[in-house]
Amino acid sequence: MAVARTRSVALVGVSGRSVEVEADVGNGLAGIHLIGLPDTALFEARERVRSAMVNSRYPWPDARITVSLFPASLPKRGSQFDLAIAVAILGAAGVIPAERIAEPFFLGELGLDGRLRPVRGVLPSVLGAAKHGEVTVVIPSANAAEAALVPDVKIMPVADLRQLVEWLRKGDPPPEPLPFDLTEPVRPTVSPAVDLSDVVGQPVARRALEVCAAGGHNLWMLGPPGTGKTLLAERLPTLLPDLELDHALEVTAIHSVAGVLPSNSPMVNRPPLVSPHHTATSAAIVGGGSTIVRPGAVSLAHRGVLFMDEAPEFPRHVLDALRQPLESGQVTVSRSAGSVTFPARFILVMAANPCPCAQPQDKADSCTCTPTIKRRYLGRLSGPLIDRIDMKVTVARSSRRELMADRQFVESSTTVAARVLGARQRAAERLSGTPWRTNAEIPSAALHADYRPNDEAMRQVASCLDSGALSARGLDRVVRVAWTLADLAGKPQPGPDETGTALALWMGLNS
């Protein structure tokens, strides 16, 4: 009887923290004791581990077993520690050599029959283990493709506890995971059947969507139902370029922690589209949870699009919760057990009807809402939130003649995405050497110090600032949109036309 040590990983948000698992099999009243701030799921690992060992035909020590998870001050949550606990107990009982389990990391949930079941958050867990150099990580076979995304880490997929123990005792390695080439394209998360050419009769809104995609700007569309607001928002991801490798790994890690990673693809390389229902709570939007803090809609939409359909129907406190992540690109969820920070840099698209009845206002006796009702309805969107929207577009109903005339000007998503990619490449060249990649990410200080347009281009914007029609934050957003318009036009910097168009888009609802 002795002490054996091995390693596992605890998830804190989307970051992996190394945890040392120690098992001591010694004299005393028979039983197993877990220490190190385990949660309920981890506390129940005692029964899962015991049944898995017995059903795998390994003796359960008839002694006092103490399992310690270090650091003791770090809360441990989830069932991914099952495998590490079982291996540590087997090492302390002398079933397997203790020296062979000291260096590898073990992740996985054990079934009562000894099978290894997949767990959430394998990618960020392996990324956390990779911080310790070239290490070996043992994971369930079902998580092999996801874990293989991390370079310079030896992944050992196993199907059950007995297969792992025989490898540790005899040195026969389990089968290697299938190699996953990060340069190979994976199946996109956006259906190819969705195309911008489906939207007819809204040329201004389609142009606004292109500007949003090129610069990462936020958009508010106001108009009656049936005008194409939802169609436009759903097609915005088709205009965005594929995620770069570091961004793809970041997005995949978030989806892995949330348990929504697509089963047909180990990596998310397309910008996601998240559209929560208007009954969603603030915890569902920004993240939360009583025991395990999970990422919310703003984090699941990281590097993608968050679409708030029927935005005035959301509770006001839920909408106002978007203000902080829109500015900082991250959200911090604080609970009694600690604080967790999730990345949340997304394009916000909001759609709203002009009034609660949503009836046409250009026909006699169609809309019965009074001006007070309309103001109260749209007033659910607070001024500070609206001030963080870069572009506001009114989407009106189109006549049959307008629909027929606009069909010849409709472009496919592939055509528009090519222009968006060119604009983003120009912005990337201008922003080379900085941590920013799109115009929407440029902070205010750098915007006015290094990327301020000339006085002629700023004359109209400055007059609106002096008159109070434009806030200081609004000024920054107008300048950012002007830079995006210049990138789309292939100009070296914005001129009066670009700043004027950007100003009109920002004040769209008042023009």
Secondary structure as UniProt FT lines:
FT   STRAND          3..12
FT   TURN            13..14
FT   STRAND          15..26
FT   STRAND          31..35
FT   HELIX           40..43
FT   HELIX           45..55
FT   TURN            56..57
FT   STRAND          64..70
FT   TURN            72..73
FT   TURN            80..81
FT   HELIX           82..92
FT   TURN            93..94
FT   HELIX           98..100
FT   STRAND          105..106
FT   STRAND          109..110
FT   TURN            112..113
FT   STRAND          115..117
FT   HELIX           122..130
FT   TURN            131..132
FT   STRAND          136..140
FT   HELIX           141..143
FT   HELIX           144..147
FT   TURN            148..149
FT   TURN            151..152
FT   STRAND          154..158
FT   HELIX           161..170
FT   TURN            182..183
FT   TURN            192..193
FT   HELIX           196..198
FT   HELIX           203..215
FT   STRAND          219..222
FT   TURN            225..226
FT   HELIX           229..235
FT   HELIX           236..239
FT   HELIX           245..258
FT   TURN            263..264
FT   STRAND          273..274
FT   TURN            278..279
FT   HELIX           282..286
FT   HELIX           297..300
FT   TURN            301..303
FT   STRAND          305..308
FT   TURN            309..310
FT   HELIX           311..313
FT   HELIX           316..320
FT   TURN            321..322
FT   HELIX           323..328
FT   STRAND          330..335
FT   TURN            336..337
FT   STRAND          338..343
FT   STRAND          347..352
FT   TURN            364..366
FT   HELIX           371..378
FT   TURN            379..380
FT   HELIX           383..386
FT   TURN            387..388
FT   STRAND          391..394
FT   HELIX           400..406
FT   HELIX           407..409
FT   HELIX           413..430
FT   TURN            431..433
FT   HELIX           439..441
FT   HELIX           444..450
FT   HELIX           455..467
FT   HELIX           472..489
FT   HELIX           496..506
FT   HELIX           508..510
//
